[in-house]
Amino acid sequence: MSRIGKQPIKVSQGTEIKIEGDTIKVKGSKGELSFEMPSEIKAEVKEDNILISPKNKEVEQNESAGKKANEASALWGLTRALIFNMVKGVTEGFEKKLEIQGVGYKALMQGNKLVMQLGFSHPVEMEAPEGIELKVEKNIIIVFGIDKQKVGQTAAKIRDFKKPEPYKGKGIRYEGEKVRRKAGKKAVASEK
């Protein structure tokens, strides 16, 4: 029995849901997404809610139905979470913010390219993936899109160009991320 899977997904007005076999399509004001559901899971629209349930009723009622039931129960919760993220994405969208810290470190947009000066001998350039918007405000890079996975993946890729280092804290970090600082050699030498 999945605690997450059995919760209905509320659909706001202006959002269209189409279920064709194992494929669910969600269309909203920001765009359109589709998802291929696992064969063990089914979805149905009732009033303003999407209900996700396993095709095998034993999974819902009996927790000790075996390995197949445990797998279907796990897929039930996962499918519900992915469809919820699709509905939220096409209505509101997802956003991640990254901070650039360090003297001489900066970023700017050149058309569809993000160009960053990160202390290397050359500027680092990154093309915005399809369906992702990149913006730069002072030292903050904003990654926006309707697909939560793509937004997170793009933000992680940008962060990987120059991860924050533990001595001075220079680099690219998520907004609000705490970087554990280490004491330098001077501090260690003075303790002896």
C-alpha positions in Angstrom: 0.0 0.0 0.0 1.5 3.3 -1.1 0.8 6.3 1.1 1.9 8.7 -1.6 0.3 6.8 -4.5 -3.2 6.8 -3.1 -3.4 10.6 -2.7 -5.3 12.2 -5.6 -3.7 14.9 -7.7 -5.7 18.1 -7.9 -5.9 19.5 -11.4 -6.4 23.3 -11.7 -8.6 24.9 -14.3 -7.0 25.4 -17.7 -5.0 22.2 -17.5 -5.9 19.4 -19.9 -5.3 15.7 -19.1 -5.4 13.0 -21.8 -4.8 9.3 -21.0 -4.3 7.0 -24.0 -3.4 3.5 -22.9 -0.3 3.8 -20.7 0.6 7.3 -21.9 -0.6 10.4 -20.0 -0.4 13.9 -21.5 -0.7 17.1 -19.5 -1.2 20.4 -21.2 -1.2 23.7 -19.3 -0.5 27.4 -19.7 3.4 26.9 -19.7 3.5 24.0 -22.1 2.9 20.3 -22.6 4.5 17.1 -21.1 3.9 13.4 -21.6 4.8 10.4 -19.6 4.8 6.6 -20.3 3.4 4.9 -17.2 4.6 1.5 -16.1 2.4 -1.4 -17.3 1.4 -2.3 -13.7 -0.1 1.2 -13.0 -3.3 2.9 -14.3 -4.5 6.4 -14.1 -8.0 7.9 -14.4 -9.5 11.4 -14.2 -12.5 11.9 -11.9 -13.9 15.4 -11.6 -10.8 17.7 -11.0 -8.6 14.9 -9.7 -6.2 12.3 -11.2 -6.3 9.0 -9.4 -3.4 6.6 -9.7 -3.8 3.0 -8.8 -2.2 -0.4 -9.5 -3.9 -2.6 -12.1 -3.6 -5.6 -9.7 -6.1 -5.0 -6.8 -4.1 -7.4 -4.5 -1.3 -4.8 -4.2 -3.8 -2.3 -2.8 -5.2 -4.7 -0.2 -2.5 -7.1 0.6 1.0 -6.0 1.5 2.3 -9.6 1.7 1.5 -10.4 -1.9 5.1 -11.0 -2.8 7.9 -9.4 -4.8 5.8 -8.3 -7.7 3.4 -6.6 -5.3 6.2 -4.7 -3.6 7.5 -3.6 -7.0 4.1 -2.4 -8.1 3.6 -0.6 -4.8 6.9 1.3 -5.3 6.0 2.2 -8.9 2.6 3.4 -7.7 4.2 6.1 -5.5 6.8 7.0 -8.1 4.3 7.4 -10.9 2.0 9.6 -8.7 5.0 11.8 -7.9 6.1 12.1 -11.5 2.6 13.0 -12.7 2.2 15.5 -9.9 5.4 17.2 -11.0 4.1 17.3 -14.6 0.9 19.0 -13.5 2.8 21.5 -11.4 5.3 22.1 -14.1 2.8 23.0 -16.9 0.9 25.3 -14.5 3.7 27.0 -12.5 7.0 25.7 -13.7 10.2 24.9 -11.7 13.1 27.2 -10.9 16.6 26.7 -9.4 18.9 29.5 -8.5 22.7 29.3 -8.4 25.1 31.8 -6.8 28.5 32.6 -8.2 31.0 33.6 -5.5 34.6 34.6 -6.0 36.6 37.7 -7.1 36.4 38.0 -10.9 33.8 35.2 -11.2 30.8 36.4 -13.3 28.2 35.1 -15.8 26.3 36.7 -18.6 23.9 35.7 -21.4 24.9 36.0 -25.0 21.7 35.1 -26.9 20.9 31.5 -25.9 24.4 30.9 -24.4 25.5 31.2 -20.8 29.1 32.5 -20.7 30.9 32.3 -17.4 34.3 33.6 -16.2 35.3 31.1 -13.5 39.0 31.7 -13.0 40.1 29.6 -15.9 42.2 30.8 -18.8 39.1 30.7 -21.1 35.4 31.5 -20.6 33.1 28.6 -20.0 30.1 28.5 -22.4 26.9 26.5 -22.1 24.0 26.3 -24.6 20.6 26.3 -22.9 19.0 22.9 -23.4 15.6 22.7 -25.2 12.7 23.7 -22.9 15.0 25.5 -20.4 15.4 29.2 -19.9 18.5 30.7 -18.4 18.7 34.2 -16.8 21.5 36.0 -15.1 20.9 38.7 -12.4 24.1 40.1 -10.9 25.8 37.0 -9.5 22.8 34.7 -9.6 22.0 32.2 -12.4 18.3 31.3 -12.7 17.3 28.0 -14.4 13.6 27.8 -15.3 11.6 25.2 -17.1 8.5 23.0 -16.9 10.3 19.6 -16.6 11.6 19.2 -13.0 14.2 16.6 -14.0 15.6 18.8 -16.8 15.8 21.9 -14.5 17.6 19.9 -11.8 20.0 18.3 -14.4 20.9 21.7 -16.0 21.5 23.3 -12.6 23.8 20.4 -11.6 25.6 20.7 -14.9 26.3 24.4 -14.3 27.4 23.8 -10.7 29.8 21.1 -12.0 31.8 23.7 -13.9 33.2 25.1 -10.7 32.1 23.5 -7.5 32.5 25.6 -4.3 35.9 24.9 -2.8 36.2 24.4 1.0 39.0 26.9 1.8 37.7 30.2 0.4 34.2 29.2 -0.7 34.8 30.3 -4.3 32.7 28.6 -7.0 29.1 28.0 -8.0 26.6 26.8 -5.4 22.9 26.4 -5.1 21.1 29.4 -3.4 21.1 28.8 0.3 23.6 25.9 0.1 26.0 25.7 3.1 29.6 24.9 2.2 31.7 23.5 5.1 34.8 25.5 5.4 38.2 24.0 6.3 41.0 25.8 8.2 44.0 26.7 6.1 47.6 25.8 6.8 48.3 29.0 8.8 45.5 28.1 11.3 46.8 24.6 11.7 50.4 25.7 12.2 49.5 28.3 14.8 47.8 25.7 17.0 51.0 23.7 17.6 
